[in-house]
Amino acid sequence: MCGLRFNAYQFHHHQLPGPVGQSLAGFGLFQRFQFGTETVNSTLYGGQAVPTCHPNNFLSVRNNVINGPDTEITGIDINASYSWLDFFSGNLTVGGDASILNDYKRESEILLNTNIVFDAALNRAGKSELLSAFYSYPRLRGNLYANWALEDHNLRWTTRYWSGTDDVNAVVAGRRLQRDDRWVHDFTYRMTFQEKWTATLSVRNVFDDQPPFYKSQYNYDYMTQNPLGRVFEFGMQAKF
């Protein structure tokens, strides 16, 4: 018995909802001053010279809230499984799923009513920025599993995968650093007895793998990764 599902997708968001904040500041007591090291005579200081960027030279701050830029996302999702009946007296199922991100294109962002670009156009697929923009988009992520069931016993092995990304904040010799791929393995044993009791024992991250280093507040990719090492879990469930 086998199953296969394939799905290709394309999304185009016009002015993806943000909001994106923009701030413009106007300076001056009786006129507008430019940023810089120049000084002006301030009536608040008895005619003394003070820097043009002095807090007392602010007339107002105007905040503009806008939508984000046009964004296009394309990719492929795949899911497959195969089952063997009477495999060592039980039933074996193997399968997996994968998500392939082809593009995550964002147009440039422009300051309202100006031609000033404050965020250049970028295809974010396969890249991460974890210090200010807070995103991480591996081009490939997926799971593989094998499940064997025999009467009241069930064994399952799962392998999870994330492809590495180009760290936008880590640039050496003009090139972004490519972070390592990551594989994490989990094991679960479940037993049912007396028809209403189920006991589960799980080991998450069997090989105690550590996430690769990323330039972020926590030194790892907190958008897709888990910093925990090997974790043991035990659970009981009863049906009444």
C-alpha positions in Angstrom: 0.0 0.0 0.0 1.5 3.3 -1.0 0.5 6.9 -1.1 2.0 10.0 -2.8 0.9 13.6 -2.7 2.5 16.5 -4.6 1.5 20.1 -4.3 3.0 23.1 -6.0 2.1 26.5 -4.7 2.5 30.2 -5.6 1.4 33.1 -3.5 1.5 36.7 -4.5 0.8 39.2 -1.7 0.2 42.8 -2.8 1.6 45.1 0.0 1.9 42.3 2.5 0.3 43.5 5.8 2.9 44.8 8.2 2.8 47.2 9.6 6.1 48.7 8.8 6.9 51.8 10.9 8.6 54.9 9.5 9.6 57.9 11.5 10.3 61.4 10.3 11.4 64.2 12.6 11.0 67.9 12.2 13.5 70.2 14.0 13.5 73.8 14.9 12.0 76.4 17.2 11.1 78.8 14.4 12.7 77.0 11.5 13.6 73.5 10.4 17.2 72.5 10.9 19.3 69.8 9.2 21.0 67.0 11.0 24.7 67.7 11.5 27.3 69.2 13.8 26.2 72.8 13.2 24.9 75.0 16.0 22.1 77.5 16.2 21.2 80.2 18.6 18.4 78.9 20.9 16.0 81.3 22.7 15.7 78.6 25.4 19.3 78.9 26.3 19.6 82.7 26.3 20.9 82.9 22.8 23.7 80.4 23.4 24.8 78.1 20.6 23.4 74.6 20.9 23.6 71.6 18.5 20.9 71.4 15.9 20.1 67.9 17.0 19.6 68.9 20.6 16.3 67.4 22.0 14.9 70.9 22.6 15.1 71.6 18.9 12.4 68.9 18.1 9.1 70.4 17.1 7.5 67.0 16.5 7.9 63.4 15.4 5.7 62.0 12.7 5.2 58.2 12.5 3.9 56.7 9.3 2.6 53.1 9.4 2.5 51.4 6.0 2.0 47.9 4.7 4.9 45.8 3.7 6.2 45.4 0.1 4.8 43.1 -2.6 5.9 39.5 -1.9 5.9 36.4 -4.1 6.3 32.9 -2.6 6.7 29.7 -4.6 7.5 26.2 -3.6 6.6 22.5 -3.6 5.3 20.2 -0.9 5.7 16.4 -1.2 4.3 13.6 1.0 4.9 9.9 0.4 4.3 6.7 2.4 4.5 2.9 1.9 3.2 0.1 4.1 4.1 -3.6 4.3 1.6 -5.9 5.9 2.9 -8.9 8.0 6.4 -7.5 8.2 8.1 -9.6 11.0 4.6 -10.5 12.2 3.7 -6.8 12.3 2.9 -3.9 10.0 5.7 -1.5 8.8 5.1 1.9 7.4 7.8 4.2 6.1 7.3 7.6 4.7 8.3 11.2 4.7 7.3 14.7 3.7 9.3 17.6 2.4 8.8 21.3 1.8 10.9 22.9 -0.9 11.0 26.7 -0.9 11.9 28.0 -4.4 11.4 31.8 -3.9 10.5 34.2 -1.2 10.8 37.5 -3.1 10.2 40.8 -1.4 10.2 44.1 -3.3 12.1 47.1 -1.9 10.6 49.2 0.8 10.5 53.0 0.2 10.0 55.7 2.7 6.6 57.3 2.4 6.4 60.2 -0.1 10.1 59.9 -1.0 12.5 57.9 -3.2 14.5 56.7 -0.2 14.9 52.9 -0.1 15.3 51.7 3.5 15.1 48.0 2.7 16.4 46.7 -0.6 14.6 44.0 -2.6 15.7 40.5 -1.7 14.9 36.9 -2.3 14.8 35.5 1.3 14.6 31.9 0.3 17.6 30.1 1.8 18.6 33.1 3.9 18.2 34.2 7.6 18.3 37.5 9.4 17.9 37.0 13.1 19.0 40.4 14.7 16.5 42.9 13.4 14.2 41.5 10.6 13.7 38.1 12.4 13.3 35.6 9.6 14.8 32.3 8.6 13.7 30.4 5.4 15.5 27.2 4.7 15.1 26.1 1.1 14.4 22.5 2.2 12.9 21.0 5.4 11.4 17.6 5.9 10.8 14.5 7.9 11.4 10.8 7.4 9.9 8.1 9.6 9.5 4.4 10.1 6.7 2.9 12.1 6.3 -0.7 13.1 3.2 -2.0 14.9 2.6 -5.4 16.4 -0.6 -5.9 18.4 -0.3 -3.7 21.5 3.2 -2.4 20.7 4.3 0.4 18.4 7.8 1.6 17.6 8.5 4.8 15.6 11.7 6.4 14.5 11.6 10.0 13.0 14.3 12.0 11.4 13.9 15.7 11.0 16.0 17.8 8.6 16.6 21.5 7.9 18.9 22.8 5.2 21.4 25.5 6.2 20.8 29.1 5.3 23.0 32.1 4.3 23.3 34.2 7.4 22.7 37.8 6.2 24.4 39.2 9.3 27.6 37.1 8.9 29.6 38.4 5.9 33.3 37.4 5.4 35.2 38.7 2.4 32.0 39.9 0.8 30.2 36.6 1.1 27.5 35.5 3.5 28.4 32.5 5.6 26.5 29.3 4.8 25.3 27.6 8.0 25.3 23.9 8.4 22.4 21.6 7.7 20.8 19.9 10.7 19.5 16.4 11.3 17.6 15.5 14.5 16.4 12.0 15.4 13.5 11.0 17.7 12.4 7.6 19.0 9.0 6.7 20.4 7.7 3.4 21.9 4.0 3.1 22.8 2.3 0.1 24.5 -1.5 -0.4 25.0 -2.7 -2.7 27.8 -6.0 -3.7 29.3 -7.6 -1.9 26.3 -7.8 1.4 28.0 -4.3 2.2 29.2 -1.5 3.5 26.9 2.1 4.1 28.0 4.5 6.1 25.9 8.2 6.5 26.2 10.0 9.0 23.9 13.6 10.1 23.4 13.8 13.5 21.6 17.1 14.3 19.9 18.5 10.8 20.4 22.1 11.8 19.5 22.1 15.0 21.6 22.7 17.1 18.6 23.3 20.9 19.1 21.9 23.5 16.7 24.6 25.2 14.4 25.8 28.6 15.4 24.0 31.6 14.0 24.6 35.3 14.6 21.5 36.1 16.7 20.6 37.1 20.2 20.8 33.4 21.3 23.5 32.2 19.0 21.3 29.8 17.2 18.4 29.9 14.7 15.5 30.4 17.1 13.0 30.6 14.2 13.4 27.0 13.1 15.6 25.2 15.7 15.3 24.0 19.3 18.3 24.4 21.6 17.4 21.5 23.9 19.6 18.4 23.8 18.5 14.9 24.5 15.1 14.8 26.2 13.3 11.8 27.8 9.6 11.8 28.0 7.2 9.4 29.7 3.4 9.5 29.5 0.3 7.6 30.6 -3.1 7.8 29.1 -6.4 6.2 30.2 -9.7 6.0 28.4 -13.0 5.7 30.3 
